[in-house]
Amino acid sequence: MGFIILFADDDRLYARNGWAGVSNRCSWVKIDEHATLGLARGGMPDGMKVKAVGERAWPEGDVDLPGRLLGLAPSSAGSEGLD
């Protein structure tokens, strides 16, 4: 695992503890109760934070949240997954 990801509106605590804001475009499955409503795509302005657990820099590219493992979407040219 190369990174920890979280989403927060108020990042003061996280910024003081080494978390960085990123602006990657994300995709995720929209679910209401137990019904899948479809796939959503969009940016997470000022909400998505990452913290490295190794030496790698956070890559640019789309982040695919619906999968079993969090990783960069295959359309990210020249980037490897985050696992």
N, C-alpha and C positions, 0 to 999 in steps of 0.2 A: 504494500500500500504506500503510495507516494504522497497523498494529500488527505486532509480531513476537510469536509465541506459542510457549511451551515448557512442558514438563511436567517437574517435578523434585520429588523427595521432600525433598531437603536444599537449601533456598533461600538459605543464608547468602551465598554468592558472588553470586547474582543480586540479592538485596535490596540489597547494597552498591553495585550497579551500575545502579540505576534500574528494576529489574523490580518489578512489583506483583502480588500474589496476587489472583485473582478467583474468584468462585464461580458462574459461569454454568452452567446445565445444558447438557450436550453430547449429541450423537448421533454415532455412528460405525458403520462396517461392521466386524463381527467376522469375522476371517479366521484360519484355522488351516492352516498349510502353504499350499496353493493353493486351499483350499475356503472359500467364503463361507458363514458360519454364520447370518447374519442381521444385523439392526440392533439396536444397543445404545443405551440412553439412560440418562443419569445425571449426577450432579454429580461434580466432581473436587475434593473438599475438600482444601485445602492443597496441591494439586499443580499447578494451572494458573497460569501466570505470563504477564503481558503487558508489553510495553514499547512505548510510543507512538513512532512515527517522524515524527509531525506534531503538530499542535496539538489534534486532536480528543480528547475524553475517551472512555474505553472504555465502550461502551453496555451496558445491561442487555439480557437476552433470551437465547434459546437459541442455541448455537453449533453449526453443522452441520459436522462434520469429514469426512464421507465424500465431499463434492463435489470437483470439479476445483479450484475456488477456495474457500478458507476464507471463510465469511461467516455472517451471522446468518440463522437459519431464517426463512422467510417468515411464520411465525406471530408474529413479534416486532412487535407493533403500534407504529407510529410510529418504527421504527428502520430505518435504511438499512443496506445491506451494508457489510462492512469493506474492500471493494476500493477 
